[in-house]
Amino acid sequence: MTFSLSRVLSMAKGDKSKLTREDFDAGPCSFDEIEPGLFLGNLTAATDVDWLKDAGITRILTIDSCPLPRKIQERLPNLIIKYIQMTDMPREDLLTHFEDSYEFIDRALDSDGRVLVHCYFGVSRSATLVIAYIMKKRKLSFVNALQVVKSKRRFVAPNPGFVAQLRLYENMDYGVDSTNVQFKMYRLQIAADKVRKARILPQSCVDLIKPDPALTTMRPEPSVYRCKKCRRIVASASNILPHAPREKQIWRHISVKSVLKDGESYDKLIQRRDDSARVELCDKIYFVEPLAWMPDITHNVEGKLNCPKCNTKLGAYSWIAGSQCPCGSKIAPAFYLVPSKLDWSNAVQNVQVTV
């Protein structure tokens, strides 16, 4: 890979003071100052103790498959290091690290420190975190923040998955909004990748399964969906994941910022289609978040969804293959309920006994 270097330091052969690792081949020392005190560079820069001293680096943010050698902190005992284990793959979840990385960088700069953010080559992973920092700090769009960083380090190139995460970050106004439909689908897709490998839902993803709305006693939602046969509550309005006709991935392609108004059903939202809805939404299938009443979803990759009270079939789920709506949308993973099996209600009971 060709580098545009702001400084190249030769590494003397046989110099035992130099720190190496088995796959150390990140090229010459490469770094660029993106804004005062904030450096973006490669692994070679992060292990060059002489440069770290000369540049007055007080913090290092490492995003790589393995951490820096211990000798770095042994020789620079006042150095603060943060490590994020991450490979440069499009389906890696870097988005959930944007906020704590921002705080790490901002804390350094606020205290007149100097921080180096690096991965292996300083091109994709570390560049993504620096772009996210610039976006939030300056309230810039992804495109404009990318240009700011590229103007200082021209070969930065986040992989396509990280680009999608940066655009989602912009859509959420430079924060992590757990109620955002795109973010919900993003996290479900990350979990689905893990289910594909392990065939079960990892413990780290269990929080994706939302509480049973029928058992909610604290501030229950006014808009709910009930089994048409037995009237058991099976979903709240906030559990619905709206989709547009022919969409293939909610979080990558559409921007649904609208929220159901108080007492409004999903069907009413479909009918309303005002400017806040932004897109034409489909009502042929209700894609929902995974819910606690759904049996076997943590240790099976697919199955049916039956009413937990009367056992009527309400829909199905698939972590890996997903499901295709009659409108042409293909969503994966998918947890869906069939509208004809449900009734909408705007009055919710505080506690409902289930069998």
C-alpha positions in Angstrom: 0.0 0.0 0.0 1.3 3.5 -0.9 1.4 6.0 1.9 1.4 9.8 1.8 3.6 10.5 4.8 3.9 13.6 6.9 7.0 12.0 8.5 9.0 8.9 7.8 11.3 7.5 10.4 13.7 4.7 9.5 13.8 1.7 11.7 17.4 0.6 12.4 18.0 -3.1 11.8 19.1 -5.0 14.9 18.0 -2.2 17.3 16.6 -4.1 20.2 14.9 -1.0 21.6 12.4 -1.2 18.7 9.1 -2.9 19.5 7.8 -5.5 17.1 5.2 -8.2 16.8 5.0 -11.2 14.4 2.7 -9.5 11.8 4.4 -6.1 12.2 4.4 -4.9 8.6 2.4 -1.7 8.7 5.0 0.1 6.6 7.0 3.2 7.6 5.9 5.4 10.5 2.8 7.3 9.1 0.8 9.9 10.9 -1.1 13.1 10.2 -2.4 15.8 12.5 -6.1 16.1 11.7 -6.7 19.0 14.1 -4.5 20.5 16.8 -3.5 17.6 19.1 -5.4 14.9 17.3 -3.3 12.5 15.2 -4.4 9.7 12.9 -1.7 7.1 12.1 -0.6 3.5 11.7 0.7 0.8 14.0 4.3 1.8 13.3 3.7 5.3 14.7 2.0 3.8 17.8 5.0 1.7 18.6 7.7 4.4 17.8 8.5 5.5 21.4 10.9 8.2 20.2 8.2 9.8 18.1 5.5 9.4 20.8 7.9 11.3 23.1 8.8 14.0 20.6 5.1 14.6 19.6 4.1 14.7 23.3 1.4 12.0 22.8 -0.5 11.6 26.1 -3.1 9.1 24.9 -3.4 6.3 22.3 -6.6 4.9 21.0 -5.9 1.5 19.4 -8.4 -0.2 17.1 -6.8 -3.4 16.0 -7.0 -7.2 16.2 -4.5 -7.2 19.1 -3.3 -4.6 21.6 -0.1 -2.7 21.7 3.0 -4.4 23.3 3.3 -3.9 27.1 6.7 -2.3 26.6 5.0 0.8 25.3 3.5 1.7 28.7 6.6 0.4 30.5 8.7 3.0 28.7 6.0 5.7 28.8 4.3 5.1 32.2 2.1 8.2 32.0 0.6 7.2 28.6 -3.1 6.4 28.7 -4.1 3.7 26.3 -7.6 2.6 25.2 -7.9 -0.6 23.2 -10.8 -1.7 21.0 -10.5 -5.2 19.5 -11.7 -5.0 15.9 -10.9 -6.4 12.5 -11.3 -4.4 9.3 -14.5 -6.2 8.2 -17.7 -4.4 6.9 -19.9 -6.3 9.4 -17.9 -5.4 12.5 -19.7 -3.2 15.0 -17.7 0.0 15.3 -20.8 2.2 15.8 -21.4 1.3 19.4 -17.8 2.5 20.2 -18.3 6.0 18.7 -19.5 7.6 21.9 -16.8 6.3 24.3 -14.2 7.0 21.7 -15.4 10.5 21.3 -15.2 11.0 25.1 -11.6 9.5 25.1 -10.4 11.8 22.4 -12.2 14.9 23.7 -11.0 14.4 27.3 -7.4 14.4 26.0 -7.8 17.6 23.9 -9.7 19.4 26.7 -6.8 18.8 29.0 -4.3 20.1 26.5 -3.2 16.6 25.8 -2.3 15.0 22.4 -3.9 11.8 21.2 -3.0 9.3 18.5 -5.8 7.2 17.0 -4.5 4.3 15.0 -5.3 0.9 13.6 -2.9 -1.2 11.4 -2.5 1.1 8.4 -4.5 4.2 9.7 -6.9 3.9 6.7 -10.2 2.4 7.7 -10.9 1.5 11.4 -9.1 4.4 13.0 -10.2 6.8 10.3 -13.8 5.9 11.0 -13.5 6.9 14.6 -11.8 10.1 13.8 -14.5 10.9 11.2 -17.1 10.2 13.8 -15.4 12.5 16.2 -15.2 15.3 13.7 -18.9 14.8 12.8 -20.0 15.2 16.4 -17.5 17.9 17.4 -18.3 20.2 14.4 -21.8 19.0 13.7 -20.9 18.0 10.2 -22.4 15.5 7.8 -20.5 12.3 7.1 -19.5 13.6 3.6 -18.2 16.9 5.0 -16.4 15.3 7.9 -14.8 12.8 5.5 -13.5 15.7 3.4 -12.0 17.3 6.5 -10.1 14.2 7.4 -9.1 13.4 3.8 -7.7 16.9 3.4 -5.1 16.0 6.1 -4.6 12.3 5.3 -5.7 11.8 1.7 -5.8 8.0 1.6 -8.3 7.4 4.5 -11.0 5.0 3.3 -13.4 3.4 5.7 -14.8 0.1 4.5 -18.4 0.1 3.2 -19.8 -1.2 6.4 -18.2 1.5 8.4 -19.4 4.1 5.9 -23.0 2.8 6.5 -22.4 3.1 10.3 -21.2 6.7 9.9 -24.3 7.6 7.9 -26.5 6.0 10.5 -24.6 8.0 13.2 -25.4 11.2 11.3 -29.1 10.1 11.0 -29.2 9.8 14.8 -27.8 13.3 15.2 -24.3 12.2 16.3 -25.4 9.9 19.1 -26.8 6.4 19.7 -30.6 6.5 19.8 -31.9 3.1 20.9 -35.4 4.0 19.7 -34.2 4.7 16.1 -35.6 2.0 13.7 -32.4 1.9 11.7 -30.3 1.4 14.8 -32.6 -1.4 16.0 -32.2 -3.2 12.7 -28.5 -2.5 12.7 -28.0 -4.2 16.1 -30.3 -7.1 15.0 -28.1 -7.7 11.9 -25.0 -7.7 14.0 -26.6 -10.3 16.3 -27.7 -12.3 13.3 -24.1 -12.6 12.2 -23.2 -14.1 15.6 -26.2 -16.5 15.5 -25.0 -17.6 12.0 -21.7 -18.7 13.5 -22.8 -20.0 16.9 -26.4 -21.2 16.1 -27.6 -19.5 19.3 -28.0 -15.9 20.4 -24.9 -14.9 22.4 -25.4 -13.5 25.9 -24.0 -10.2 24.8 -27.0 -9.7 22.5 -29.8 -10.8 24.9 -30.7 -7.2 25.6 -32.2 -7.1 22.0 -35.1 -9.2 23.3 -37.6 -6.6 24.5 -39.9 -7.2 27.5 -43.3 -8.8 27.0 -45.7 -5.9 26.5 -48.5 -7.8 28.1 -46.6 -7.8 31.4 -45.6 -4.2 31.4 -46.8 -2.4 34.5 -44.7 0.7 34.5 -45.9 3.3 31.9 -47.5 0.8 29.5 -47.9 2.1 26.0 -51.4 3.2 24.9 -51.2 1.6 21.5 -50.9 -2.2 21.4 -51.6 -5.1 19.1 -53.6 -8.1 20.4 -54.2 -11.6 19.2 -57.5 -11.4 17.4 -58.7 -14.7 18.8 -57.9 -14.4 22.6 -57.1 -10.6 22.9 -53.7 -11.3 24.5 -51.3 -8.3 23.9 -48.4 -9.4 21.7 -46.8 -6.1 20.7 -46.7 -2.4 21.5 -46.5 0.3 18.8 -42.8 1.0 19.7 -42.0 -2.7 18.9 -43.0 -2.2 15.2 -40.1 -1.9 12.7 -41.6 0.0 9.8 -40.4 -0.8 6.3 -41.0 0.6 2.8 -42.0 -1.5 -0.2 -39.1 -3.3 -1.9 -36.6 -2.3 0.8 -33.9 -4.9 1.4 -32.2 -3.6 4.6 -34.0 -1.0 6.7 -30.9 0.6 8.3 -28.9 0.9 5.2 -31.4 2.5 2.8 -34.3 4.4 4.3 -34.6 7.1 6.9 -37.7 6.6 9.1 -37.6 9.4 11.6 -41.3 9.5 12.2 -42.7 8.2 15.5 -46.2 7.0 16.2 -48.3 9.8 17.7 -49.9 9.3 21.1 -52.7 6.8 20.7 -52.0 6.2 17.0 -51.9 2.7 15.5 -49.3 1.6 12.9 -52.2 1.4 10.4 -53.0 5.1 11.1 -49.4 6.0 10.4 -49.6 4.2 7.1 -52.7 6.1 6.2 -51.3 9.4 7.4 -48.1 9.4 5.2 -47.5 13.0 5.9 -44.2 14.8 5.5 -42.8 13.5 8.8 -43.2 9.9 7.6 -40.8 10.7 4.7 -41.4 7.4 3.0 -44.3 5.3 1.9 -44.6 2.5 4.5 -45.9 -1.0 4.0 -48.7 -2.6 6.1 -48.8 -6.1 4.6 -46.6 -7.5 7.3 -45.6 -6.2 10.7 -41.9 -6.7 11.3 -41.3 -6.4 15.0 -38.5 -6.5 17.6 -37.8 -9.9 19.2 -40.0 -10.1 22.3 -39.8 -12.1 25.5 -42.9 -14.1 24.9 -41.4 -15.6 21.7 -40.3 -19.1 22.5 -37.0 -20.6 21.3 -35.7 -17.5 19.6 -32.4 -17.5 21.6 -31.4 -21.1 20.6 -33.1 -21.7 17.2 -32.3 -19.9 14.0 -35.9 -19.9 12.7 -39.4 -21.0 13.7 -43.1 -20.1 14.1 -44.5 -17.5 16.4 -47.7 -18.6 18.1 -49.8 -16.7 20.6 -48.5 -17.5 24.1 -52.1 -17.8 25.4 -54.2 -19.5 22.7 -51.4 -20.9 20.5 -52.8 -19.4 17.3 -50.1 -18.9 14.7 -49.4 -15.2 14.5 -46.2 -15.2 12.3 -42.7 -16.5 12.2 -39.0 -15.6 12.6 -35.7 -16.2 11.0 -32.4 -14.9 12.2 -30.4 -15.8 9.1 -32.7 -16.2 6.0 -35.0 -13.5 7.0 -38.4 -13.0 5.4 -39.8 -11.5 2.3 -42.9 -9.3 2.6 -45.6 -9.4 -0.2 -44.5 -5.8 -1.0 -41.2 -7.1 -2.1 -39.1 -6.2 0.9 -36.6 -8.7 2.1 -35.6 -8.2 5.7 -33.1 -10.2 7.6 -33.2 -11.1 10.4 -37.0 -11.0 10.5 -39.6 -11.4 13.3 -43.0 -10.8 11.8 -46.7 -10.8 12.7 -49.5 -11.2 10.2 -51.9 -8.1 10.4 -55.0 -10.3 9.8 -54.2 -12.2 13.0 -54.1 -9.0 15.1 -56.3 -6.2 16.4 -55.1 -2.8 17.3 -56.1 -1.3 20.6 -55.5 2.1 22.2 -56.3 1.0 25.7 -53.8 -1.2 27.6 -54.3 -3.2 30.7 -51.6 -2.7 33.3 -51.2 -6.4 34.0 -52.5 -9.3 32.0 -52.2 -12.9 33.2 -50.9 -15.2 30.6 -50.9 -19.0 30.3 
